[in-house]
Amino acid sequence: MIARRKLLVAGAVGGAVLLLPPGSQRAPASSRGVARLDPRSIPKYVTELMIPPVMPQVRKASRQAVDEYAISVRQFRQQVLPPGCPSTTVWGYGSPDHPWTFSYPACTVEARVDRPVRITWANELVDANGRFLPHLLPVDPTLHWANPGGGTVGRDRHVAYTSTPGRYTGPVPIVTHLHGAHVEEEADGYPEAWYLPVAKNLPRGCATVGSYYDEFGAKCERRHGLKWQPGSATYQYDNRQRATALWYHDHALGLTRLNVYAGPIGFYLLRGGSSDLPAGVLPAPASDPDGRHYEIPMIIQDRTFNADGSLYYPDRAEIPGFDGPYIPDSDVPPVWNSMYVGDTMLVNGRTWPVLKVEPRRYRLRILNGCNSRFLSLKITANPTARRAGMALSLWQIGSDGGFLPEPVQHSRLPVANGERVDVIVDFTGIPEGTELYLVNEGPDGHYGGGEPGEDYDPADRGTTGQVMKFLVGPWEQEDTTVPPDQLELPDFVPLGPAESIRRLSINVVRSEVPGAGIVRHLLGQVDVNDVRVPRRWGDTVTETPAVGATEIWEFRNFSPDAHPIHIHQVQFQVIGRGRDGRQPPESWESGFKDVVVALPGERTRVKVRFDLPGRSVWHCHILEHEDNEMMLPYVVGSPPIGGVPTGDGGARADGSPSLGVVGAGLLATAALGGVVLTRRERIIAERVRPDER
């Protein structure tokens, strides 16, 4: 039996597993022992590619100067696998006034440059009786995460347990981030501004919102006169940026990998303005009465399925040869995995689909929506050949921040996690009946750069090496668009000179248990003595650029793998790569971006201008990494003296401070000016393995 005092402490500091009252819904049973679906048994190219329709707006007066949407997250079943296979329970966004819109992926929000969009995002993860739904996937409560069960004192903290906890079974927090948006801080989808659904059975003492929800809600009310309602948040996107492809997804602290894997994701296409091209130059997004589409939004993801059609995600740390002990008897999280790649490829929520195309030009708006998988895409006639052979050119005309200065021709197109690429593919002259395949030559695991077959083994040619099929049909409509090699793209105005350089580090922390591998990934700084200084989410904020400042951020990668680094709220320019950071960027990195791949052993430099005050984050976009400390806040503007505290670093389930708070009273100051590290963290900072230099 649990003593009353210990139960009360758990309620205050994070024992969400203990807080569920009798009769509450429990999480699904462990996936251990459940038969996994063999990906080779899944029929390929029998399902037509689903092209997401446009998200409907809230009914409004015709003269209203703001486009309004109400978009919720719900749970439902969908035919993700081909017909004849079981359906899959997923989560997805949709309009409550238009129930047919709930889907995975979500409908596309169509927006215009300089025309504001206002979206009320709601968490409706409840059942038909109004009781909260548990997560579809295993939540690791030992991470620094949202932790609703901790109450207002213990939310958004890293709890130190006295025994290894089971998976969290309580209500699911969400907060939606529009990736690539340039907005005020309250509309960014900050990881600690999450909210729970309005459910009738929320446990007593449970925190219903994150640490920054109330503050940001008050700012929204002052700025726009909008009061946030329980279970939701209303964000305004003024769209004062270049025309480009953005995308929306969950960003709750320590849960992003699981919430995104469950399904909530969608495109937000921003059009118009001087940074766009006139109608008719590129393949059009609108469909004619016969339903033809020439601009195709494509969200590429990987998943693993159980034999009953349900989503599989590991419910234990999958470390070869290691089966415990876990936290607190070691430093190994019991559920979290350093990365996870699925064995089945999906495009727009369908496994290995087929798209019938005419012999004409198409515009593909591609997003790598995978949790951990890097993609290297090619269009070829033989999807299983060891070498793909002749490839149809992919002409890249845009990246994360809009059009490039000029088109770039690819035979193989690299796309990192969170990156968007705007591509023209020309099927003109290809005979009717020709089958072409989009294949993936990226790895089935860790990526460190280089060429497939030389520097790494490419994906399994029979499964994850294939993505989708194009079937060339008859010509039906005249193509008046401009060939990609003749396109004149909108003027590109680069950023001005930078005033300062920030030297930042990318780090791994390996377990003290031999053979247990990596237990977390950390960002941080490189100090004046060239020593890396890893930081954790709960530490004092050290990145505090002034409003209007243009800075160079130099990412020095001390880890053995590549990391796609994303900075919220800005579009930057890649200006240098290589061992010294002075090699030129790749040709396809010549435009504005918000994700950059930092290769191991290199210095990657980006130039960025911070023109909006407030709080945001920068992080690795491998979702498993960002969920376990590879994310840090930054604050634009003048912080309080001594920095901006973001939390106490953690607390034990019995109420005492964790090592991350006081380190048993043993503190050491790093040579970075005001950065305070525990002695343990200082040792980690100086322990640089030879393969991480």
C-alpha positions as CSV (number, residue, x, y, z in Angstrom):
1,M,0.0,0.0,0.0
2,I,1.1,3.6,-0.7
3,A,1.3,5.7,2.4
4,R,-1.0,8.8,2.3
5,R,1.9,11.2,2.5
6,K,3.7,9.6,-0.5
7,L,0.6,9.6,-2.5
8,L,0.1,13.3,-1.9
9,V,3.7,14.0,-2.8
10,A,3.3,12.1,-6.0
11,G,0.2,14.2,-6.8
12,A,2.3,17.4,-6.3
13,V,5.4,16.4,-8.1
14,G,4.7,14.1,-11.0
15,G,3.2,10.7,-10.1
16,A,0.6,10.8,-12.9
17,V,0.5,7.0,-13.0
18,L,-0.7,7.0,-9.4
19,L,-3.3,9.7,-9.9
20,L,-5.8,7.8,-12.1
21,P,-9.0,7.2,-10.1
22,P,-10.8,3.9,-10.1
23,G,-12.5,3.3,-13.4
24,S,-10.3,5.6,-15.5
25,Q,-9.4,4.5,-19.0
26,R,-6.1,2.7,-19.1
27,A,-3.4,2.8,-21.8
28,P,-3.4,0.0,-24.4
29,A,-1.7,-3.2,-23.3
30,S,2.0,-3.6,-23.9
31,S,3.0,-4.3,-27.4
32,R,5.4,-7.0,-26.2
33,G,4.1,-10.4,-27.4
34,V,1.8,-8.8,-30.0
35,A,2.5,-10.1,-33.5
36,R,4.2,-7.5,-35.8
37,L,3.0,-7.1,-39.3
38,D,5.6,-8.2,-41.9
39,P,6.1,-5.2,-44.2
40,R,6.8,-7.5,-47.1
41,S,3.3,-8.9,-46.8
42,I,1.7,-5.5,-47.4
43,P,0.6,-5.1,-51.0
44,K,2.3,-2.2,-52.7
45,Y,0.9,0.3,-55.2
46,V,-2.7,-0.7,-54.9
47,T,-4.0,2.4,-53.1
48,E,-4.3,5.7,-54.8
49,L,-2.4,8.6,-53.3
50,M,-4.7,10.7,-51.1
51,I,-4.3,14.4,-51.9
52,P,-5.4,16.3,-48.8
53,P,-8.4,18.6,-49.5
54,V,-8.5,22.2,-48.3
55,M,-9.4,22.9,-44.7
56,P,-12.8,24.7,-44.5
57,Q,-13.0,28.0,-42.7
58,V,-15.4,29.0,-40.0
59,R,-18.5,30.7,-41.5
60,K,-17.9,34.4,-41.3
61,A,-18.9,37.8,-42.8
62,S,-17.6,38.2,-46.3
63,R,-15.8,41.5,-45.4
64,Q,-13.9,40.1,-42.5
65,A,-10.2,40.8,-42.7
66,V,-9.1,37.6,-41.0
67,D,-9.5,34.0,-42.2
68,E,-10.8,32.0,-39.2
69,Y,-10.5,28.3,-38.6
70,A,-11.5,25.9,-35.8
71,I,-9.3,22.8,-35.9
72,S,-9.4,20.0,-33.3
73,V,-7.5,16.8,-32.7
74,R,-9.6,13.6,-32.4
75,Q,-9.1,9.9,-32.4
76,F,-10.6,7.7,-35.2
77,R,-10.0,4.7,-37.3
78,Q,-8.6,5.1,-40.9
79,Q,-7.6,2.7,-43.7
80,V,-3.9,3.4,-43.6
81,L,-3.0,0.0,-44.9
82,P,-4.4,-1.2,-48.2
83,P,-8.0,-2.4,-48.5
84,G,-8.4,-5.9,-47.2
85,C,-6.0,-5.2,-44.3
86,P,-7.2,-4.0,-40.9
87,S,-7.8,-0.4,-40.3
88,T,-5.7,1.7,-37.9
89,T,-6.6,3.8,-34.9
90,V,-4.9,7.2,-35.4
91,W,-5.2,10.8,-34.3
92,G,-5.8,13.7,-36.7
93,Y,-6.8,17.3,-37.1
94,G,-10.1,18.4,-38.6
95,S,-12.9,21.0,-38.4
96,P,-15.5,20.1,-35.8
97,D,-18.2,21.8,-38.0
98,H,-17.1,19.5,-40.8
99,P,-16.7,16.0,-39.3
100,W,-15.6,14.5,-42.7
101,T,-12.4,16.6,-42.5
102,F,-10.8,14.6,-39.7
103,S,-8.1,12.6,-41.3
104,Y,-4.4,11.6,-41.2
105,P,-2.8,13.7,-42.6
106,A,-5.0,16.7,-42.1
107,C,-6.6,19.0,-44.7
108,T,-4.4,21.7,-46.0
109,V,-4.8,25.3,-44.8
110,E,-4.6,27.6,-47.8
111,A,-3.3,31.1,-46.7
112,R,-2.3,34.4,-48.4
113,V,0.7,36.5,-47.7
114,D,-0.2,39.5,-45.5
115,R,-3.7,38.2,-44.9
116,P,-4.0,37.1,-41.2
117,V,-5.2,33.6,-40.3
118,R,-6.7,32.9,-36.9
119,I,-7.0,29.3,-35.7
120,T,-8.5,27.9,-32.6
121,W,-6.7,24.7,-31.9
122,A,-8.6,22.3,-29.6
123,N,-7.7,19.1,-27.8
124,E,-10.6,16.7,-28.2
125,L,-8.9,13.5,-27.3
126,V,-11.9,12.2,-25.4
127,D,-14.3,9.3,-26.0
128,A,-18.0,9.4,-26.7
129,N,-18.7,9.7,-23.0
130,G,-16.4,12.7,-22.5
131,R,-13.7,10.7,-20.7
132,F,-10.1,11.3,-21.6
133,L,-8.4,9.0,-24.0
134,P,-5.0,7.6,-23.0
135,H,-2.1,7.7,-25.4
136,L,-2.0,5.2,-28.3
137,L,1.7,4.8,-27.6
138,P,4.0,4.2,-24.6
139,V,4.8,7.4,-22.7
140,D,8.1,7.5,-20.8
141,P,7.5,9.5,-17.6
142,T,11.2,9.6,-16.7
143,L,11.9,12.2,-19.3
144,H,11.7,16.0,-18.8
145,W,8.1,16.2,-20.1
146,A,4.8,18.0,-19.8
147,N,3.7,15.7,-16.9
148,P,0.1,16.8,-16.2
149,G,-0.1,14.5,-13.2
150,G,2.5,16.6,-11.4
151,G,-0.1,19.4,-10.8
152,T,0.9,23.0,-11.1
153,V,4.0,22.5,-9.0
154,G,5.4,19.4,-10.8
155,R,4.3,20.0,-14.4
156,D,7.0,20.5,-17.0
157,R,9.6,18.9,-14.8
158,H,12.1,16.1,-14.8
159,V,11.0,13.8,-12.0
160,A,13.5,11.5,-10.3
161,Y,11.8,8.3,-9.3
162,T,12.6,5.9,-6.4
163,S,11.6,2.9,-8.5
164,T,11.2,2.4,-12.3
165,P,7.7,3.7,-13.2
166,G,5.2,2.1,-15.6
167,R,4.0,4.0,-18.7
168,Y,1.9,7.1,-18.1
169,T,-1.8,6.3,-18.5
170,G,-3.4,9.7,-18.0
171,P,-4.8,12.4,-20.4
172,V,-2.7,13.6,-23.3
173,P,-1.5,17.2,-23.5
174,I,-1.0,18.8,-26.9
175,V,0.1,22.2,-28.3
176,T,0.2,22.9,-32.0
177,H,3.2,24.4,-33.6
178,L,3.1,25.9,-37.2
179,H,6.6,25.0,-38.4
180,G,8.1,27.8,-40.3
181,A,5.7,30.5,-39.1
182,H,6.9,34.0,-38.2
183,V,4.6,35.0,-35.3
184,E,4.3,36.5,-31.8
185,E,5.6,34.2,-29.0
186,E,2.1,33.3,-27.8
187,A,1.2,31.8,-31.2
188,D,4.3,29.7,-31.7
189,G,3.1,26.5,-29.9
190,Y,5.6,26.7,-27.1
191,P,6.3,23.2,-25.6
192,E,5.2,24.3,-22.1
193,A,2.0,26.0,-23.3
194,W,0.1,22.7,-23.7
195,Y,-3.4,21.9,-22.6
196,L,-5.5,18.9,-21.8
197,P,-8.9,18.1,-23.3
198,V,-12.0,19.1,-21.3
199,A,-12.8,15.7,-19.9
200,K,-15.2,14.7,-17.1
201,N,-12.8,12.3,-15.4
202,L,-9.6,14.3,-15.1
203,P,-7.7,13.2,-12.0
204,R,-7.9,15.5,-9.0
205,G,-4.8,17.7,-8.7
206,C,-3.9,17.2,-12.4
207,A,-2.5,20.2,-14.2
208,T,-4.8,21.0,-17.1
209,V,-2.4,23.4,-18.8
210,G,1.4,23.9,-19.1
211,S,3.5,26.5,-17.4
212,Y,3.3,29.1,-20.1
213,Y,-0.4,28.6,-21.2
214,D,-1.9,31.3,-18.9
215,E,0.8,33.9,-19.7
216,F,0.5,33.4,-23.4
217,G,-3.3,33.3,-23.2
218,A,-3.3,36.7,-21.4
219,K,-1.0,38.1,-24.1
220,C,-3.3,36.9,-26.9
221,E,-6.3,38.6,-25.1
222,R,-4.4,41.9,-24.8
223,R,-3.2,41.8,-28.4
224,H,-6.2,40.5,-30.2
225,G,-9.1,40.6,-27.7
226,L,-9.3,36.8,-27.8
227,K,-9.8,34.8,-24.7
228,W,-8.7,31.2,-24.8
229,Q,-11.3,28.7,-23.8
230,P,-10.6,25.5,-21.8
231,G,-9.0,22.7,-23.8
232,S,-7.9,25.1,-26.6
233,A,-5.7,28.0,-27.7
234,T,-6.3,30.6,-30.4
235,Y,-3.3,31.7,-32.4
236,Q,-3.1,34.5,-35.0
237,Y,-0.7,34.1,-38.0
238,D,-0.2,37.4,-39.7
239,N,1.6,35.8,-42.6
240,R,4.1,38.6,-43.1
241,Q,6.7,36.4,-44.7
242,R,7.6,34.8,-48.1
243,A,5.3,32.5,-49.9
244,T,6.2,28.9,-48.9
245,A,5.1,25.6,-47.5
246,L,4.7,25.4,-43.8
247,W,3.3,22.5,-41.8
248,Y,1.6,22.0,-38.4
249,H,2.1,19.4,-35.8
250,D,2.1,18.8,-32.1
251,H,5.0,20.1,-30.0
252,A,4.1,19.2,-26.3
253,L,7.2,18.9,-24.1
254,G,8.7,15.4,-24.1
255,L,5.8,14.0,-26.2
256,T,6.3,15.3,-29.7
257,R,7.7,12.0,-31.1
258,L,4.6,10.1,-29.9
259,N,2.0,12.7,-30.7
260,V,3.3,13.1,-34.2
261,Y,3.6,9.4,-34.8
262,A,0.0,9.0,-33.8
263,G,-1.1,11.1,-36.8
264,P,-1.7,14.9,-36.2
265,I,0.1,16.6,-39.1
266,G,-0.9,18.8,-42.0
267,F,0.3,21.4,-44.6
268,Y,-0.2,25.1,-44.4
269,L,0.5,26.6,-47.9
270,L,1.2,30.3,-48.0
271,R,0.8,31.9,-51.4
272,G,0.9,35.3,-53.0
273,G,2.9,38.5,-52.6
274,S,6.0,39.5,-54.4
275,S,7.8,36.4,-53.3
276,D,5.4,34.1,-55.4
277,L,5.1,33.5,-59.1
278,P,2.1,34.4,-61.2
279,A,-0.6,31.9,-61.9
280,G,0.1,29.7,-64.9
281,V,3.9,29.6,-64.5
282,L,3.9,26.6,-62.3
283,P,1.5,23.5,-62.2
284,A,-1.7,24.7,-60.6
285,P,-2.9,23.5,-57.2
286,A,-6.6,23.7,-58.0
287,S,-8.4,20.6,-59.4
288,D,-10.7,20.9,-62.4
289,P,-14.2,19.3,-62.4
290,D,-12.7,16.0,-63.3
291,G,-10.5,16.1,-60.2
292,R,-7.1,16.5,-61.8
293,H,-4.3,17.8,-59.6
294,Y,-0.9,19.1,-60.8
295,E,0.5,20.4,-57.5
296,I,0.8,17.5,-55.1
297,P,1.5,18.0,-51.3
298,M,3.4,14.9,-50.1
299,I,4.0,14.1,-46.5
300,I,6.5,11.2,-46.4
301,Q,6.7,9.2,-43.2
302,D,7.6,5.7,-41.9
303,R,5.6,3.6,-39.5
304,T,5.5,0.0,-38.1
305,F,2.3,-1.9,-37.7
306,N,1.0,-4.7,-35.6
307,A,-0.9,-7.6,-37.3
308,D,-4.2,-6.1,-36.1
309,G,-3.4,-2.8,-38.0
310,S,-2.5,-0.8,-34.9
311,L,0.5,1.4,-34.8
312,Y,3.6,-0.2,-33.3
313,Y,6.1,1.9,-31.3
314,P,8.6,0.3,-28.8
315,D,7.4,0.1,-25.2
316,R,10.9,-0.6,-24.0
317,A,14.3,0.9,-24.8
318,E,15.5,-1.3,-27.6
319,I,19.2,-1.7,-26.8
320,P,20.8,-4.9,-28.1
321,G,22.1,-7.0,-25.2
322,F,20.6,-4.7,-22.5
323,D,17.5,-5.5,-20.5
324,G,17.9,-3.2,-17.5
325,P,18.2,-2.0,-14.9
326,Y,16.6,1.3,-15.8
327,I,16.0,4.6,-14.0
328,P,16.5,5.0,-11.1
329,D,18.8,2.0,-10.8
330,S,20.8,3.2,-13.8
331,D,20.7,6.3,-16.0
332,V,18.9,4.5,-18.8
333,P,15.3,5.6,-19.5
334,P,13.0,2.6,-19.5
335,V,10.9,3.4,-22.7
336,W,12.7,6.1,-24.7
337,N,14.8,5.2,-27.7
338,S,17.5,7.3,-29.2
339,M,15.9,7.0,-32.6
340,Y,13.2,5.0,-34.2
341,V,12.7,4.1,-37.9
342,G,9.7,2.3,-39.1
343,D,9.7,-0.6,-41.6
344,T,6.8,0.7,-43.8
345,M,6.8,3.8,-45.9
346,L,3.7,6.1,-46.1
347,V,2.8,9.1,-48.3
348,N,-0.1,11.2,-47.1
349,G,-1.2,8.5,-44.6
350,R,-1.3,5.6,-47.1
351,T,1.3,2.8,-47.4
352,W,3.2,2.7,-50.7
353,P,0.5,4.5,-52.8
354,V,0.3,5.1,-56.5
355,L,-0.3,8.4,-58.4
356,K,-1.6,8.4,-61.9
357,V,0.0,11.2,-63.8
358,E,-0.3,12.8,-67.3
359,P,2.8,13.2,-69.5
360,R,3.3,16.8,-68.3
361,R,4.9,18.8,-65.5
362,Y,4.0,18.3,-61.8
363,R,4.9,20.3,-58.7
364,L,5.6,18.2,-55.7
365,R,5.6,19.9,-52.3
366,I,7.6,17.3,-50.3
367,L,7.9,17.2,-46.5
368,N,10.0,14.7,-44.5
369,G,7.6,14.0,-41.7
370,C,9.5,11.0,-40.3
371,N,10.5,10.9,-36.7
372,S,14.2,9.9,-37.2
373,R,14.6,8.9,-40.8
374,F,16.7,10.9,-43.3
375,L,15.5,10.6,-46.9
376,S,17.4,10.5,-50.1
377,L,14.9,10.5,-53.0
378,K,15.1,9.4,-56.6
379,I,12.7,8.7,-59.4
380,T,13.6,5.6,-61.4
381,A,12.1,2.8,-63.4
382,N,13.5,-0.1,-61.3
383,P,12.8,0.2,-57.5
384,T,14.7,-2.9,-56.5
385,A,17.9,-2.6,-58.5
386,R,21.1,-2.4,-56.4
387,R,21.8,0.8,-58.3
388,A,18.7,2.6,-59.4
389,G,20.1,3.5,-62.8
390,M,18.7,6.2,-64.9
391,A,16.8,8.8,-62.8
392,L,14.2,11.3,-63.8
393,S,15.4,14.8,-62.8
394,L,14.0,16.5,-59.7
395,W,14.2,20.2,-60.2
396,Q,14.2,21.9,-56.8
397,I,12.8,25.5,-57.0
398,G,12.2,26.1,-53.3
399,S,13.1,25.1,-49.7
400,D,11.8,25.8,-46.2
401,G,11.6,29.6,-46.6
402,G,10.3,29.8,-50.2
403,F,11.8,30.0,-53.7
404,L,15.5,29.5,-54.3
405,P,17.4,32.2,-56.2
406,E,17.5,29.7,-59.2
407,P,16.4,26.1,-59.8
408,V,18.7,23.3,-58.8
409,Q,18.7,20.0,-60.7
410,H,18.9,16.8,-58.7
411,S,19.3,13.1,-59.6
412,R,18.9,12.3,-56.0
413,L,17.2,14.7,-53.5
414,P,18.2,14.8,-49.8
415,V,15.4,15.7,-47.4
416,A,16.1,15.8,-43.7
417,N,13.5,15.6,-40.9
418,G,11.2,18.7,-41.0
419,E,12.6,20.0,-44.3
420,R,10.3,21.0,-47.1
421,V,11.4,20.9,-50.8
422,D,9.5,22.4,-53.7
423,V,10.2,20.3,-56.8
424,I,9.2,20.2,-60.4
425,V,9.1,16.8,-62.1
426,D,8.6,16.7,-65.9
427,F,6.8,13.6,-67.2
428,T,6.5,15.2,-70.7
429,G,7.2,12.7,-73.5
430,I,7.1,9.6,-71.3
431,P,4.9,6.9,-73.0
432,E,1.6,6.0,-71.6
433,G,1.7,3.0,-69.3
434,T,5.2,3.7,-68.0
435,E,5.8,2.9,-64.4
436,L,8.2,5.1,-62.4
437,Y,9.0,4.8,-58.7
438,L,10.0,7.2,-56.0
439,V,12.7,5.4,-54.1
440,N,14.6,6.2,-50.9
441,E,18.4,5.7,-50.8
442,G,18.7,7.1,-47.3
443,P,19.7,4.7,-44.5
444,D,17.5,2.5,-42.3
445,G,19.3,3.9,-39.2
446,H,21.8,6.5,-38.2
447,Y,22.9,9.0,-40.9
448,G,26.3,10.8,-40.9
449,G,26.3,12.2,-44.4
450,G,27.9,10.8,-47.5
451,E,26.8,8.6,-50.4
452,P,24.6,5.5,-50.3
453,G,26.6,2.3,-50.9
454,E,29.8,4.1,-50.1
455,D,29.4,5.8,-46.7
456,Y,26.3,4.0,-45.5
457,D,24.0,1.1,-46.4
458,P,20.9,2.4,-48.2
459,A,17.4,1.4,-47.1
460,D,16.0,-2.0,-47.7
461,R,15.2,-2.1,-51.4
462,G,12.2,-4.4,-50.8
463,T,10.5,-2.2,-48.2
464,T,11.8,1.2,-46.9
465,G,13.8,1.7,-50.1
466,Q,10.5,2.2,-52.0
467,V,8.1,5.1,-51.4
468,M,5.5,5.3,-54.1
469,K,4.7,4.7,-57.8
470,F,3.9,7.1,-60.6
471,L,1.8,5.5,-63.4
472,V,1.9,7.6,-66.6
473,G,-1.5,7.8,-68.2
474,P,-2.9,9.6,-71.3
475,W,-2.4,13.3,-71.9
476,E,-5.7,15.1,-71.0
477,Q,-5.0,18.8,-70.6
478,E,-2.5,21.2,-72.3
479,D,0.5,22.1,-70.2
480,T,1.3,25.8,-70.5
481,T,3.7,25.9,-67.5
482,V,7.3,27.0,-67.9
483,P,10.0,24.2,-68.1
484,P,12.0,24.2,-64.8
485,D,15.3,25.0,-66.5
486,Q,13.8,28.2,-67.9
487,L,12.1,29.4,-64.7
488,E,12.9,32.9,-63.5
489,L,12.2,32.7,-59.7
490,P,11.3,35.7,-57.5
491,D,14.0,38.1,-56.4
492,F,16.0,36.9,-53.4
493,V,17.2,39.5,-50.9
494,P,19.9,38.1,-48.6
495,L,20.3,39.1,-45.0
496,G,22.6,41.9,-44.1
497,P,25.9,41.7,-42.2
498,A,26.0,39.9,-38.8
499,E,27.0,41.6,-35.6
500,S,28.1,38.6,-33.6
501,I,28.8,34.8,-33.6
502,R,27.3,32.3,-31.2
503,R,29.3,29.1,-30.9
504,L,26.9,26.2,-30.1
505,S,27.5,22.5,-29.5
506,I,25.7,19.3,-30.4
507,N,26.4,16.5,-27.9
508,V,25.5,13.0,-26.9
509,V,25.5,11.6,-23.3
510,R,26.4,7.9,-23.1
511,S,25.2,5.7,-20.3
512,E,27.6,4.9,-17.4
513,V,26.4,1.3,-17.8
514,P,28.6,-0.5,-20.3
515,G,26.8,-1.3,-23.5
516,A,23.7,0.8,-22.7
517,G,24.5,3.4,-25.4
518,I,23.1,6.9,-25.6
519,V,20.8,8.1,-22.8
520,R,20.2,11.6,-24.0
521,H,21.2,14.2,-26.6
522,L,22.0,17.7,-25.6
523,L,22.6,21.1,-27.2
524,G,24.8,23.7,-25.6
525,Q,27.6,26.1,-26.1
526,V,31.3,26.0,-26.9
527,D,33.1,28.2,-24.4
528,V,36.1,30.6,-24.8
529,N,38.5,27.7,-24.0
530,D,37.0,25.6,-26.9
531,V,35.3,23.3,-24.4
532,R,31.7,22.2,-25.1
533,V,29.2,23.0,-22.4
534,P,26.0,20.9,-22.8
535,R,22.8,22.4,-21.5
536,R,19.4,20.9,-20.5
537,W,15.9,22.2,-20.9
538,G,15.6,23.3,-17.2
539,D,18.8,25.3,-17.3
540,T,19.1,29.1,-17.5
541,V,18.5,30.5,-21.0
542,T,21.8,31.5,-22.6
543,E,20.7,32.4,-26.1
544,T,19.3,36.0,-25.7
545,P,19.8,37.9,-29.0
546,A,18.7,41.6,-29.1
547,V,15.6,42.6,-31.0
548,G,16.7,43.3,-34.6
549,A,20.1,41.6,-34.2
550,T,21.6,39.6,-37.0
551,E,23.8,36.8,-35.7
552,I,25.8,33.9,-37.0
553,W,25.0,30.7,-35.2
554,E,27.8,28.1,-35.5
555,F,26.7,24.6,-34.7
556,R,29.7,22.4,-33.9
557,N,28.7,18.7,-34.0
558,F,30.6,16.6,-31.5
559,S,28.3,13.6,-32.0
560,P,28.8,10.7,-34.5
561,D,25.5,11.5,-36.4
562,A,24.0,14.2,-38.4
563,H,21.3,16.4,-36.8
564,P,18.7,18.5,-38.5
565,I,18.6,21.7,-36.4
566,H,15.5,23.9,-36.4
567,I,15.2,27.4,-35.1
568,H,11.6,28.5,-34.5
569,Q,10.3,31.9,-35.6
570,V,13.0,32.7,-38.2
571,Q,14.2,31.9,-41.7
572,F,18.0,31.8,-41.9
573,Q,20.7,31.5,-44.6
574,V,23.3,28.7,-44.5
575,I,26.6,30.4,-45.0
576,G,29.3,27.8,-44.2
577,R,30.1,24.1,-43.7
578,G,33.1,21.8,-43.2
579,R,35.7,21.3,-40.5
580,D,36.3,25.0,-40.2
581,G,32.8,26.2,-41.1
582,R,34.2,28.1,-44.1
583,Q,33.3,25.8,-46.9
584,P,30.3,27.0,-49.1
585,P,26.9,25.5,-48.5
586,E,25.2,23.1,-50.9
587,S,23.6,24.6,-54.0
588,W,20.1,23.7,-52.7
589,E,20.8,25.6,-49.5
590,S,21.1,28.9,-51.3
591,G,17.6,30.2,-50.2
592,F,16.1,30.8,-46.8
593,K,15.7,27.8,-44.5
594,D,14.5,26.9,-41.0
595,V,16.1,23.5,-40.8
596,V,19.8,22.8,-41.4
597,V,21.6,19.5,-41.3
598,A,24.7,19.7,-39.1
599,L,27.1,16.9,-40.1
600,P,29.3,15.1,-37.6
601,G,32.7,16.6,-36.9
602,E,31.8,19.8,-38.8
603,R,30.9,23.4,-38.1
604,T,27.7,24.5,-39.7
605,R,27.1,28.2,-39.9
606,V,23.8,30.0,-40.4
607,K,23.0,33.7,-40.5
608,V,19.8,34.6,-38.8
609,R,17.9,37.9,-38.0
610,F,15.8,38.1,-34.8
611,D,13.1,40.7,-35.4
612,L,10.4,39.6,-33.1
613,P,10.8,39.8,-29.3
614,G,9.8,36.9,-27.0
615,R,10.4,33.3,-26.1
616,S,10.9,30.4,-28.5
617,V,13.0,27.3,-29.0
618,W,15.7,25.7,-31.1
619,H,16.1,22.0,-31.3
620,C,17.1,18.9,-33.3
621,H,14.2,17.8,-35.5
622,I,14.9,14.1,-34.9
623,L,11.8,13.9,-32.7
624,E,13.3,11.2,-30.4
625,H,16.2,13.6,-29.7
626,E,14.2,16.8,-29.1
627,D,12.0,14.8,-26.6
628,N,14.9,13.9,-24.4
629,E,16.7,17.3,-23.8
630,M,17.9,18.1,-27.4
631,M,15.9,21.4,-27.3
632,L,16.6,24.7,-25.6
633,P,14.6,27.9,-25.2
634,Y,15.9,31.2,-26.5
635,V,14.6,34.7,-25.7
636,V,14.8,37.7,-28.0
637,G,15.1,40.9,-26.0
638,S,16.5,41.9,-22.7
639,P,16.3,39.0,-20.2
640,P,16.4,39.6,-16.4
641,I,19.9,40.0,-14.9
642,G,21.5,36.5,-14.5
643,G,19.5,35.0,-17.4
644,V,16.1,33.6,-17.8
645,P,15.3,30.7,-15.5
646,T,13.2,28.0,-17.1
647,G,12.7,25.5,-14.3
648,D,14.5,24.0,-11.4
649,G,15.9,21.1,-13.4
650,G,13.8,18.5,-11.7
651,A,12.5,17.0,-8.5
652,R,12.2,13.6,-6.9
653,A,8.9,11.9,-6.5
654,D,9.3,12.2,-2.7
655,G,9.7,16.0,-3.0
656,S,13.4,16.3,-2.6
657,P,15.6,18.0,-5.3
658,S,17.2,15.8,-7.9
659,L,20.9,15.8,-8.8
660,G,20.1,18.2,-11.7
661,V,19.0,20.8,-9.2
662,V,21.8,20.9,-6.6
663,G,24.1,18.1,-7.5
664,A,24.5,17.2,-3.8
665,G,25.7,20.7,-3.2
666,L,28.7,20.3,-5.6
667,L,28.5,23.1,-8.2
668,A,31.1,24.3,-10.7
669,T,31.0,27.4,-12.9
670,A,32.0,26.8,-16.5
671,A,34.1,29.3,-18.4
672,L,31.1,30.7,-20.3
673,G,30.1,33.6,-18.1
674,G,27.2,32.8,-15.8
675,V,26.6,29.2,-16.9
676,V,26.3,27.0,-13.8
677,L,26.8,23.2,-14.2
678,T,26.8,20.4,-11.7
679,R,30.1,18.7,-11.3
680,R,28.6,15.7,-13.0
681,E,27.5,17.8,-16.0
682,R,30.9,19.5,-16.1
683,I,32.6,16.1,-16.3
684,I,30.2,15.2,-19.2
685,A,31.1,18.5,-20.9
686,E,34.8,17.6,-20.8
687,R,34.5,13.9,-21.7
688,V,34.8,14.1,-25.4
689,R,35.1,10.7,-27.1
690,P,37.6,10.5,-30.0
691,D,34.8,9.6,-32.4
692,E,32.9,12.7,-31.4
693,R,35.7,15.2,-32.2
